[in-house]
Amino acid sequence: MPHTQSPGREPTLSVFDAVVILVGIVVGIGIFRTPSLVAAHVESEAAFIAVWVAGGAVTLVGALCYAELAAAHPHAGGEYHFLSRAYGRPVAMLFGWARGTVIQTGAIAGVAFVLGDYAAHALPAGPHGPALYAALAVIVLTGVNVAGTFQGKTLQIAVTILEIAAILAIIAFGLSGTATPPVPPAETAPAQAAGLGMAMIFVLLTYGGWNEASYLTGELRDAQRSIPRVLLAGTAFIVALYVLVNLALLMVLGLEGLRASPAVAADMMQRVAGPAGAGLVTAAIVVAAVSTLNATIFTGARTCAAMAEDITVLARLGRWSGRGRTPANGLLAQGAIALALVGLGAVTQDGFRAMVDYTAPVFWAFLLLVGIALFVLRRREPRRVLPYRVPLYPLTPLLFCLTCLYMLHASIAYTGMGALAGLAVVAAGTPLLLFRRREEREPAATLPAGKAALSRPTR
């Protein structure tokens, strides 16, 4: 039978709520870790700022593409729904499996490891302290989101506001402080032609997560008009924030100082504000990790619930809690898989790096398919009224697809055995295709008003 809206799946998020969740996902731990890595692969201060601006431009291009897809096809399944309409349910189901077992759960485990590292530094708990704190964070924040959408979004708003306030303080101190004498140049090898490419890999990793907004359209009020505003306003704010942060870091530490520092924000604040400033940064990193982890848990279970509606053996995961208006079963399943990955990461040398290797190739492969889906859906549904059209079509989505292709190549070339493990887990999900539902017609509720007659069955 055709799908129907699950109980409790009602529009409860405003544009402000969605922008806060989006900012909370993207503005996380990366901005405190990657500037030194980026500085090591550029030749000048101008190039350092330029790659952050270029990364922001690429992010905005991706947001423009997603704005068209999400406005035309609003659904709590987000990318799962786009892939289903473009390529058929088998591809979408494989993506749902990949997201639930590799992409999203790996990201949750990775962020939890960073949070665990800082928590163990402040309150040691033995050799496995970081993993224990990581597991505890996953359990607690999953519980908050199972309690209800209201609880999850309220926590997100609180931690994101604290996080942004701390980052703005860092920007203010950096831009108004007096730069210290430049650090003597380190002995480094001449910059290679691939240097800018590597710098962009780290920059785009830091900008990652903006696509999560597509999973909010099933719960966003007036989604077709609101989602473009969410994507464009959220990404523009993030780009401005990141460029200003890096400009502040550069003004105080200089390019060589950035290259030599493993903790750039803490070192900058130590120079301009003393120990109290370094303490502020440590607190900001913890808040950033909580913010990213909570937002990633919030959006991740939406795909699990959407996939469960199409696979008979996973039907229970698709049930939404009418009381909490949240995909409770999907959240619990997601939390269990993330905990298993935390356990696996605990036996590696670096749990965070292991999770990056595990997720990167799978993430960029499916993001490339989403970009191509925009072309497919434009061609297949020429009569569909689009609430929002990506500007400069087809150049804009073509640029997005080329970027995804390059990142896919880079993620395979520069990752280790973890990448192969992620790909193997995706392949292991193919037997689930045997249990897909036969009725695959899209529900009229997800189409623009009055356009149900234009729906086509997916393949």
C-alpha positions as CSV (number, residue, x, y, z in Angstrom):
1,M,0.0,0.0,0.0
2,P,1.2,3.6,-0.4
3,H,3.1,5.2,2.3
4,T,1.4,7.4,4.8
5,Q,2.7,9.9,7.2
6,S,3.7,8.3,10.4
7,P,2.0,9.4,13.6
8,G,3.6,12.4,15.2
9,R,5.3,13.6,12.1
10,E,4.0,17.1,12.1
11,P,5.7,20.4,11.2
12,T,7.2,21.7,14.4
13,L,10.3,23.5,13.3
14,S,10.6,27.1,12.4
15,V,13.2,28.6,10.1
16,F,15.1,29.8,13.1
17,D,15.1,26.3,14.6
18,A,16.3,24.8,11.4
19,V,19.1,27.4,10.9
20,V,20.3,26.8,14.5
21,I,20.4,23.0,13.9
22,L,22.3,23.5,10.6
23,V,24.8,25.9,12.2
24,G,25.2,23.5,15.1
25,I,26.0,20.6,12.8
26,V,28.6,22.4,10.7
27,V,30.3,24.7,13.3
28,G,31.9,22.1,15.4
29,I,35.3,20.7,16.3
30,G,36.8,21.1,12.8
31,I,37.3,24.9,13.0
32,F,39.5,24.3,16.1
33,R,41.6,21.6,14.4
34,T,42.0,22.2,10.7
35,P,43.5,25.7,10.3
36,S,47.0,24.5,11.1
37,L,46.6,21.7,8.6
38,V,45.4,24.1,5.9
39,A,48.3,26.5,6.7
40,A,50.8,23.7,6.1
41,H,49.6,23.3,2.5
42,V,49.5,27.0,1.3
43,E,52.4,29.3,0.4
44,S,51.1,32.6,1.7
45,E,48.7,34.3,4.0
46,A,46.6,35.5,1.1
47,A,46.3,31.9,-0.1
48,F,45.3,30.8,3.4
49,I,42.3,33.1,3.5
50,A,41.5,32.4,-0.2
51,V,41.0,28.7,0.3
52,W,38.6,29.3,3.1
53,V,36.6,31.7,0.9
54,A,36.8,29.2,-2.0
55,G,35.6,26.4,0.4
56,G,32.7,28.7,1.4
57,A,31.8,29.3,-2.2
58,V,31.7,25.5,-2.9
59,T,29.5,25.1,0.2
60,L,27.1,27.8,-1.1
61,V,27.0,26.1,-4.5
62,G,26.0,22.8,-2.8
63,A,23.4,24.6,-0.7
64,L,21.8,26.1,-3.8
65,C,21.5,22.7,-5.4
66,Y,20.0,21.2,-2.2
67,A,17.6,24.1,-1.9
68,E,16.0,23.2,-5.3
69,L,15.8,19.5,-4.4
70,A,14.5,20.0,-0.9
71,A,11.9,22.6,-1.9
72,A,10.6,20.5,-4.8
73,H,10.6,17.3,-2.8
74,P,10.2,18.1,0.9
75,H,10.4,14.9,3.0
76,A,11.9,13.8,6.4
77,G,14.0,11.3,4.5
78,G,16.0,14.1,2.9
79,E,18.7,12.7,0.5
80,Y,17.0,9.2,0.8
81,H,13.9,10.7,-0.8
82,F,15.9,12.5,-3.6
83,L,17.8,9.3,-4.5
84,S,14.6,7.3,-4.5
85,R,12.8,9.6,-6.9
86,A,15.9,9.9,-9.2
87,Y,17.2,6.3,-9.3
88,G,14.5,4.1,-7.7
89,R,14.1,2.6,-4.3
90,P,17.1,0.1,-4.5
91,V,19.7,2.9,-4.7
92,A,17.9,4.9,-2.0
93,M,17.7,1.9,0.3
94,L,21.4,1.2,-0.2
95,F,22.1,4.8,0.8
96,G,19.8,4.5,3.9
97,W,21.9,1.4,4.9
98,A,25.1,3.3,4.2
99,R,24.0,6.3,6.2
100,G,22.7,4.3,9.1
101,T,25.8,2.0,9.4
102,V,28.7,4.2,8.0
103,I,28.1,7.9,7.2
104,Q,26.0,9.2,10.1
105,T,26.8,6.7,12.8
106,G,30.5,7.1,11.9
107,A,30.2,10.8,12.2
108,I,28.5,10.5,15.6
109,A,31.2,8.2,16.8
110,G,34.0,10.5,15.5
111,V,32.6,13.6,17.2
112,A,32.0,11.6,20.4
113,F,35.7,10.6,20.4
114,V,36.7,14.3,20.3
115,L,34.4,15.1,23.1
116,G,35.7,12.1,25.0
117,D,39.3,13.2,24.5
118,Y,38.7,16.6,26.1
119,A,36.6,15.2,28.9
120,A,39.3,12.7,29.7
121,H,41.9,15.5,29.8
122,A,39.8,17.5,32.3
123,L,38.7,14.4,34.3
124,P,41.0,11.4,33.7
125,A,39.3,8.0,33.7
126,G,42.0,5.6,32.8
127,P,43.4,4.4,29.5
128,H,39.9,3.9,28.0
129,G,38.6,7.2,29.4
130,P,38.0,8.9,26.0
131,A,36.0,5.9,24.7
132,L,34.0,5.7,27.9
133,Y,33.1,9.4,27.8
134,A,32.3,9.1,24.1
135,A,29.9,6.2,24.8
136,L,28.3,8.1,27.6
137,A,27.8,11.2,25.4
138,V,26.1,9.1,22.7
139,I,23.8,7.4,25.3
140,V,22.8,10.7,27.0
141,L,22.2,12.7,23.8
142,T,20.3,9.9,22.1
143,G,18.1,9.7,25.2
144,V,17.4,13.5,25.0
145,N,16.3,13.1,21.4
146,V,14.2,10.0,22.1
147,A,12.3,12.1,24.7
148,G,11.1,14.3,21.9
149,T,11.8,16.7,19.1
150,F,11.1,19.7,21.4
151,Q,13.8,18.5,23.9
152,G,16.3,17.8,21.1
153,K,15.8,21.2,19.4
154,T,15.8,23.1,22.7
155,L,19.1,21.6,23.7
156,Q,20.5,22.4,20.3
157,I,19.5,26.0,20.4
158,A,21.1,26.4,23.9
159,V,24.5,24.8,23.0
160,T,24.7,26.5,19.6
161,I,24.1,29.9,21.1
162,L,26.8,29.3,23.6
163,E,29.1,27.9,20.9
164,I,28.6,30.9,18.6
165,A,29.1,33.3,21.5
166,A,32.5,31.8,22.3
167,I,33.6,31.8,18.7
168,L,32.5,35.5,18.4
169,A,34.6,36.2,21.4
170,I,37.6,34.5,19.8
171,I,37.1,36.6,16.7
172,A,36.8,39.8,18.7
173,F,39.9,39.2,20.7
174,G,41.9,38.1,17.6
175,L,40.8,41.1,15.4
176,S,41.3,43.7,18.2
177,G,44.4,42.2,19.7
178,T,48.0,43.1,18.9
179,A,49.8,40.6,16.8
180,T,52.8,39.1,18.4
181,P,56.2,39.0,16.8
182,P,56.2,36.6,13.9
183,V,57.4,33.0,14.6
184,P,60.7,32.2,12.9
185,P,60.1,30.3,9.7
186,A,60.1,26.6,10.1
187,E,62.1,24.3,7.9
188,T,59.5,23.1,5.5
189,A,59.6,21.6,2.1
190,P,58.7,23.7,-0.9
191,A,55.0,23.8,-1.6
192,Q,53.9,21.2,-4.1
193,A,51.3,21.6,-6.8
194,A,48.9,19.3,-4.8
195,G,49.2,21.6,-1.8
196,L,46.1,23.7,-2.5
197,G,44.2,20.5,-3.3
198,M,45.0,19.0,0.1
199,A,44.2,22.4,1.8
200,M,40.7,22.2,0.1
201,I,40.2,18.7,1.5
202,F,40.6,20.0,5.0
203,V,38.6,23.1,4.4
204,L,35.6,21.2,2.9
205,L,35.8,18.7,5.8
206,T,35.4,21.7,8.2
207,Y,32.4,23.0,6.2
208,G,30.8,19.5,6.1
209,G,27.4,18.9,7.4
210,W,25.3,21.6,5.6
211,N,23.4,18.9,3.6
212,E,21.8,17.7,6.9
213,A,19.2,20.5,6.5
214,S,17.4,18.4,3.9
215,Y,16.3,16.0,6.6
216,L,14.4,18.7,8.4
217,T,11.9,19.4,5.6
218,G,9.4,16.8,6.9
219,E,9.2,18.7,10.1
220,L,9.7,22.3,8.8
221,R,6.8,24.6,8.7
222,D,6.0,25.7,5.1
223,A,8.9,23.6,4.0
224,Q,8.8,24.4,0.3
225,R,9.3,28.1,1.0
226,S,11.4,27.8,4.1
227,I,14.1,25.3,3.2
228,P,15.9,27.6,0.7
229,R,16.0,30.3,3.4
230,V,17.4,27.8,5.9
231,L,20.1,26.6,3.5
232,L,21.2,29.9,2.2
233,A,21.0,31.9,5.4
234,G,22.7,29.1,7.4
235,T,25.6,28.5,5.0
236,A,26.2,32.3,4.4
237,F,26.5,32.7,8.2
238,I,28.8,29.8,8.5
239,V,31.1,31.0,5.7
240,A,31.3,34.5,7.2
241,L,32.1,33.0,10.7
242,Y,34.8,30.7,9.4
243,V,36.5,33.4,7.3
244,L,36.5,35.8,10.3
245,V,37.9,33.1,12.7
246,N,40.7,32.3,10.3
247,L,41.5,36.0,9.8
248,A,41.7,36.5,13.5
249,L,44.0,33.5,13.9
250,L,46.2,34.7,11.1
251,M,46.5,38.2,12.5
252,V,47.7,37.0,15.9
253,L,49.8,33.9,15.1
254,G,50.9,34.5,11.5
255,L,51.1,31.8,8.9
256,E,54.2,30.1,10.5
257,G,52.6,30.3,13.9
258,L,49.5,28.5,12.5
259,R,51.7,25.8,11.0
260,A,53.6,25.2,14.2
261,S,50.5,25.1,16.5
262,P,48.5,21.9,17.2
263,A,45.9,24.0,19.0
264,V,45.6,27.2,17.1
265,A,42.6,28.8,18.9
266,A,44.0,28.0,22.4
267,D,47.4,29.4,21.5
268,M,45.9,32.5,20.0
269,M,43.8,33.2,23.1
270,Q,46.7,32.5,25.3
271,R,48.7,35.2,23.6
272,V,45.9,37.9,23.6
273,A,44.0,37.1,26.8
274,G,46.3,34.8,29.0
275,P,45.2,31.6,30.7
276,A,41.6,32.7,31.0
277,G,41.4,33.0,27.2
278,A,42.8,29.5,26.7
279,G,40.2,28.3,29.2
280,L,37.5,29.9,27.1
281,V,38.6,28.0,24.1
282,T,38.6,24.7,25.9
283,A,35.1,25.3,27.0
284,A,34.1,26.3,23.5
285,I,35.5,23.1,22.0
286,V,33.5,21.0,24.5
287,V,30.3,23.0,23.7
288,A,31.0,22.7,20.0
289,A,31.4,18.9,20.2
290,V,28.1,18.6,22.2
291,S,26.4,20.9,19.6
292,T,27.6,18.9,16.6
293,L,26.9,15.5,18.3
294,N,23.3,16.4,19.3
295,A,22.5,17.9,15.9
296,T,23.9,14.9,14.1
297,I,21.9,12.5,16.2
298,F,18.8,14.6,15.6
299,T,19.0,14.5,11.8
300,G,20.5,11.0,11.4
301,A,17.6,8.9,12.6
302,R,15.3,10.6,10.0
303,T,16.9,8.5,7.2
304,C,16.7,5.3,9.2
305,A,12.9,5.9,9.7
306,A,12.4,6.7,5.9
307,M,14.3,3.6,4.9
308,A,12.3,1.4,7.3
309,E,9.1,2.4,5.5
310,D,10.5,0.7,2.4
311,I,11.9,-2.5,3.9
312,T,9.5,-5.0,5.4
313,V,12.0,-6.5,7.9
314,L,12.8,-3.0,9.3
315,A,9.2,-1.8,9.6
316,R,9.4,-1.1,13.3
317,L,12.3,1.3,12.8
318,G,10.0,3.5,10.8
319,R,7.5,4.2,13.6
320,W,7.4,7.7,15.0
321,S,6.5,8.5,18.6
322,G,3.3,10.4,18.7
323,R,4.0,11.7,22.2
324,G,7.5,13.0,21.4
325,R,7.0,13.6,17.7
326,T,10.3,11.9,17.0
327,P,11.5,8.6,15.3
328,A,12.3,7.0,18.6
329,N,13.0,3.5,17.2
330,G,15.3,4.9,14.6
331,L,17.2,6.9,17.2
332,L,17.7,3.9,19.4
333,A,19.0,1.8,16.4
334,Q,21.3,4.6,15.4
335,G,22.6,5.0,18.9
336,A,23.3,1.2,19.2
337,I,25.4,1.2,15.9
338,A,27.2,4.4,17.0
339,L,28.1,2.7,20.3
340,A,29.5,-0.3,18.4
341,L,31.7,2.0,16.3
342,V,32.9,3.7,19.4
343,G,33.9,0.3,20.7
344,L,35.8,-0.5,17.5
345,G,37.4,2.9,17.4
346,A,38.6,2.4,21.0
347,V,41.0,-0.4,19.8
348,T,42.6,1.8,17.1
349,Q,45.4,4.3,17.6
350,D,43.2,7.3,16.9
351,G,39.4,6.8,17.1
352,F,38.6,10.1,15.4
353,R,40.9,9.5,12.4
354,A,39.6,5.9,12.1
355,M,36.0,7.2,11.8
356,V,37.1,9.8,9.2
357,D,38.7,7.1,7.1
358,Y,35.6,4.9,7.6
359,T,33.1,7.4,6.4
360,A,34.7,9.7,3.8
361,P,34.6,7.7,0.5
362,V,31.0,6.5,1.2
363,F,29.9,10.0,2.0
364,W,31.3,11.6,-1.1
365,A,30.1,8.8,-3.4
366,F,26.5,9.3,-2.4
367,L,26.7,13.1,-2.3
368,L,27.8,12.9,-6.0
369,L,24.7,10.8,-6.7
370,V,22.6,13.5,-5.1
371,G,24.1,16.2,-7.3
372,I,23.5,14.1,-10.4
373,A,19.9,13.6,-9.2
374,L,19.1,17.2,-9.8
375,F,19.8,16.8,-13.5
376,V,17.8,13.5,-13.6
377,L,14.8,15.0,-11.9
378,R,14.8,18.1,-14.1
379,R,14.8,15.9,-17.2
380,R,12.3,13.3,-15.9
381,E,9.7,15.8,-14.5
382,P,9.8,18.8,-16.9
383,R,6.3,19.9,-15.9
384,R,6.9,20.0,-12.2
385,V,6.5,23.5,-10.7
386,L,9.7,24.2,-8.8
387,P,9.3,26.5,-5.7
388,Y,13.0,27.3,-6.0
389,R,15.4,27.0,-9.0
390,V,19.1,26.8,-8.7
391,P,20.7,29.8,-10.4
392,L,22.9,29.5,-13.5
393,Y,21.7,25.9,-14.2
394,P,23.4,23.7,-15.4
395,L,26.7,25.3,-14.4
396,T,26.0,25.4,-10.7
397,P,25.1,21.7,-10.2
398,L,27.9,20.7,-12.6
399,L,30.4,22.5,-10.4
400,F,29.0,20.8,-7.4
401,C,29.3,17.3,-9.0
402,L,32.9,17.9,-10.1
403,T,33.8,18.9,-6.5
404,C,32.2,15.8,-5.2
405,L,34.0,13.7,-7.7
406,Y,37.4,15.2,-6.7
407,M,36.7,14.7,-3.0
408,L,35.7,11.1,-3.7
409,H,39.0,10.5,-5.4
410,A,40.9,12.3,-2.6
411,S,39.1,10.3,0.1
412,I,40.1,7.0,-1.4
413,A,43.7,8.1,-2.2
414,Y,44.5,9.5,1.2
415,T,42.6,7.2,3.6
416,G,43.7,3.8,5.0
417,M,42.0,0.5,5.7
418,G,39.1,2.2,7.3
419,A,37.8,3.3,3.9
420,L,37.8,-0.3,2.7
421,A,35.9,-1.3,5.8
422,G,33.2,1.3,5.2
423,L,32.8,0.2,1.6
424,A,32.5,-3.4,2.7
425,V,29.8,-2.6,5.2
426,V,27.8,-0.8,2.4
427,A,28.2,-3.9,0.2
428,A,27.0,-6.1,3.0
429,G,23.6,-4.3,3.0
430,T,22.7,-5.3,-0.5
431,P,20.6,-8.4,0.6
432,L,18.2,-5.9,2.2
433,L,17.0,-5.1,-1.3
434,L,15.3,-8.5,-1.4
435,F,12.9,-7.2,1.3
436,R,11.8,-4.0,-0.3
437,R,8.1,-3.2,-0.6
438,R,6.6,-3.7,-4.0
439,E,4.3,-0.7,-3.8
440,E,6.7,2.1,-4.6
441,R,4.5,5.1,-5.6
442,E,5.4,8.3,-3.9
443,P,2.7,9.6,-1.5
444,A,0.8,12.6,-2.7
445,A,1.4,14.3,0.6
446,T,5.0,15.0,-0.3
447,L,4.1,16.8,-3.6
448,P,3.3,20.5,-4.0
449,A,-0.4,21.2,-3.5
450,G,-2.4,20.4,-6.6
451,K,0.5,18.6,-8.3
452,A,-0.3,15.0,-7.2
453,A,-1.3,14.2,-10.8
454,L,2.2,14.9,-12.0
455,S,3.7,12.2,-9.7
456,R,5.4,9.3,-11.4
457,P,6.2,5.8,-9.9
458,T,9.8,5.4,-9.1
459,R,11.7,2.5,-10.5
